[in-house]
Amino acid sequence: MDLFIFIFASISIAVLHTLVPDHYLPIALLAQAQNWSLRKTALITGLAGMGHVATSIVIGILAMGISMQFSENLASKAELLTKGMLISFGLLYTLYAVKSGGHLHYHHSHGASDVHEHKKKNGIGVTGYTMALIVGLMPCVPAIPIFISASLKSTYYAALSMVAFAIFTLLTMYIMVLVSIAPKKYGLMPPIIRRNMDIISGIIIFLTGIIITIFDLRNKKSPKRFLVDKTEAYV
């Protein structure tokens, strides 16, 4: 019964936490702005998701082996760093798009009927991998107390909790990215938005970083108290 509770908690945190826009929206926006194929979109989403999972699990393991306070302080610094990177990325991307006339060094696609659609010359480009790195370095702080509590029962419980968290984090990210890119893929996006997708994407990424940062700062409890409260709830 305890194992079921830990797995259910891990799945719930994975899904709910990944639904926060900064986990999938920047990737979906870049995929549309730079006309990534589904394969390229899946690659960047997978890299970001695996990085996010790995960061969260490593911090969880550090909490088990060193201390909760150390891991929480590390997670808080990582969160602050990645939020700053997301804001900076959005701002620089927007400014560069404006300077480039709304497009970032693309060439016209082969479709004559849609001359405003562009394709990245060098595949995904540095922006895609940069975004994968930013999202990948974001830890899931709420998952840490679950891992700790499961480890107090057994290593087996902790391992299964981490596996469940990883699977459903990646699954949710893929679903949300696919849902987000559907309007453009199926021709439902207005032409004026398609033509200015780079600028719009940069602005939304910038605002996403700002809003999430403000929300986190307003709702953040003290690091040590947060982990103690959560861990006690699962034990």
C-alpha atoms as one frame of an Amber mdcrd trajectory, in Angstrom:
protein
   0.000   0.000   0.000   2.832   2.398   0.849   4.459   1.746  -2.522   1.223
   2.594  -4.330   0.986   5.869  -2.387   4.546   6.880  -3.288   4.083   6.012
  -6.961   0.751   7.838  -7.102   2.318  10.889  -5.428   5.242  10.820  -7.875
   2.905  10.596 -10.867   0.675  13.385  -9.545   3.619  15.722  -8.945   5.117
  14.860 -12.349   1.915  15.713 -14.212   0.868  18.778 -12.223   4.361  20.287
 -12.101   4.943  19.742 -15.816   1.689  21.526 -16.630   3.354  24.774 -15.491
   3.960  26.646 -18.792   7.708  27.148 -18.409   8.203  23.388 -18.882   6.717
  23.113 -22.386   5.550  26.453 -23.791   8.999  27.866 -24.713   9.803  24.669
 -26.631   6.459  24.709 -28.425   6.890  28.373 -29.355  10.372  27.833 -30.795
   9.168  24.748 -32.678   6.523  26.870 -34.400   8.693  29.962 -34.920  11.525
  27.959 -36.484   9.366  25.367 -38.276  10.865  22.325 -36.594   9.728  18.951
 -37.838   7.971  16.649 -35.392  11.201  14.663 -35.090  13.213  17.747 -34.133
  10.493  18.900 -31.759  10.468  15.469 -30.130  14.267  15.551 -29.816  14.372
  18.908 -28.014  11.396  17.979 -25.832  13.064  14.698 -24.915  16.395  16.346
 -24.093  14.679  18.986 -21.959  12.524  16.391 -20.211  15.405  14.032 -19.479
  17.481  16.927 -18.163  14.622  18.072 -15.948  14.153  14.549 -14.587  17.892
  14.014 -14.053  18.285  17.348 -12.236  15.367  16.568  -9.936  16.561  13.029
  -9.172  20.177  14.106  -8.541  19.010  16.755  -6.069  16.761  14.151  -4.447
  19.685  11.751  -4.070  21.803  14.547  -2.577  19.026  15.166  -0.087  19.124
  11.505   0.922  22.901  11.368   1.201  23.785  14.811   2.547  20.892  16.796
   3.948  17.512  18.179   3.017  18.618  21.744   3.628  21.616  21.415   1.303
  19.537  19.947  -1.515  16.790  22.533  -1.094  19.272  25.390  -1.178  20.790
  23.888  -4.329  17.346  23.482  -5.897  16.408  27.070  -5.060  19.591  28.385
  -6.685  18.988  26.219  -9.767  15.418  27.502 -10.025  16.543  31.108  -9.754
  19.291  30.577 -12.335  17.016  28.912 -14.886  14.285  31.515 -14.468  16.888
  34.211 -15.113  18.129  32.306 -18.159  14.562  31.975 -19.469  13.914  35.704
 -19.055  17.232  36.598 -20.718  16.603  34.168 -23.568  13.157  35.624 -24.242
  14.449  39.197 -24.163  17.451  38.555 -26.430  15.384  36.451 -28.826  12.800
  39.228 -29.111  15.392  41.958 -29.668  17.205  39.907 -32.294  13.942  39.081
 -34.056  12.985  42.769 -34.156  16.441  43.686 -35.442  16.148  41.000 -38.124
  12.774  42.245 -39.272  10.764  39.601 -37.471  12.708  36.545 -38.661  15.945
  34.969 -37.483  18.062  34.202 -40.559  15.681  31.807 -42.259  15.235  31.230
 -45.954  11.936  30.820 -47.763  10.381  27.393 -47.712   9.622  25.512 -50.907
   5.875  26.156 -50.755   5.037  28.982 -53.176   1.613  29.507 -51.619   3.046
  30.286 -48.212   6.035  32.523 -48.804   6.124  33.756 -45.222   6.880  30.351
 -43.771  10.585  29.929 -43.113  12.874  27.086 -42.216  16.027  27.098 -40.155
  19.087  26.589 -42.339  21.001  24.530 -39.830  18.298  22.314 -38.374  17.394
  23.092 -34.780  20.176  25.594 -34.258  21.664  26.848 -31.029  18.336  28.250
 -29.761  16.739  24.806 -29.557  19.564  23.216 -27.593  19.844  26.290 -25.381
  16.178  26.019 -24.478  16.567  22.300 -23.807  19.402  23.159 -21.412  17.376
  25.848 -19.623  14.325  23.611 -19.123  16.543  20.638 -18.295  18.236  22.474
 -15.432  14.904  23.307 -13.780  14.455  20.989 -10.782  11.083  19.745  -9.593
  11.363  20.749  -5.933   8.006  19.198  -4.862   9.265  15.761  -5.953  12.246
  15.815  -3.565  10.314  15.072  -0.348   8.564  12.180  -2.077  11.906  10.642
  -3.028  13.235  11.173   0.494  10.172   9.659   2.138  10.217   6.667  -0.220
  13.913   6.098   0.521  13.127   5.927   4.246  10.986   2.883   3.467  13.438
   1.232   1.076  15.751   1.926  -1.856  13.336  -0.067  -4.027  10.468   2.312
  -3.164  12.634   5.331  -3.942  13.779   3.876  -7.273  10.234   3.090  -8.413
   9.051   6.525  -7.351  11.798   8.112  -9.454  10.975   5.919 -12.443   7.283
   6.836 -12.231   8.197  10.509 -11.949  10.483  10.290 -14.991   7.995   8.476
 -17.224   5.052  10.762 -16.510   7.133  13.937 -16.661   8.301  13.061 -20.174
   4.846  11.877 -21.229   3.189  15.080 -20.018   5.813  17.263 -21.688   5.327
  15.507 -25.026   1.541  15.796 -24.802   1.605  19.497 -23.898   4.116  20.381
 -26.620   2.075  18.523 -29.247  -1.140  20.199 -28.124   0.559  23.609 -28.182
   1.909  23.257 -31.729  -1.341  21.848 -33.150  -2.853  25.198 -34.255   0.008
  25.955 -36.644   0.458  22.371 -37.766  -3.188  22.121 -38.840  -3.372  25.597
 -40.380  -5.429  27.180 -37.602  -2.962  29.963 -36.846  -3.766  33.373 -38.409
  -1.224  34.494 -41.065  -0.306  37.660 -39.149   0.761  35.551 -36.167   2.739
  33.155 -38.380   4.575  36.056 -39.996   5.587  37.486 -36.614   6.039  34.215
 -34.749   9.649  34.911 -33.762   8.833  38.212 -32.076   5.693  36.803 -30.454
   7.596  33.752 -29.220  10.338  35.851 -27.661   7.838  38.097 -25.892   5.831
  35.158 -24.522   8.973  33.331 -23.348  10.146  36.524 -21.626   6.768  37.088
 -19.940   6.531  33.419 -18.935   9.851  33.708 -17.117   8.801  36.949 -15.405
   5.387  35.646 -14.303   6.700  32.300 -13.032   9.502  34.037 -11.134   7.089
  36.471  -9.457   4.717  33.624  -8.589   7.539  31.538  -7.101   8.871  34.428
  -5.024   5.422  35.269  -3.675   4.645  31.689  -2.701   8.031  30.412  -1.570
   8.305  29.206   2.011  11.630  28.955   3.807  13.682  26.149   2.178  14.138
  24.040   5.281  10.522  24.315   6.422   9.238  23.427   2.970  11.072  20.121
   2.809  10.324  19.222   6.419   6.610  19.862   5.915   6.447  17.868   2.696
   8.539  14.983   3.964   6.469  14.620   7.108   3.344  14.550   4.998   4.505
  11.481   3.075   6.105   9.515   5.899
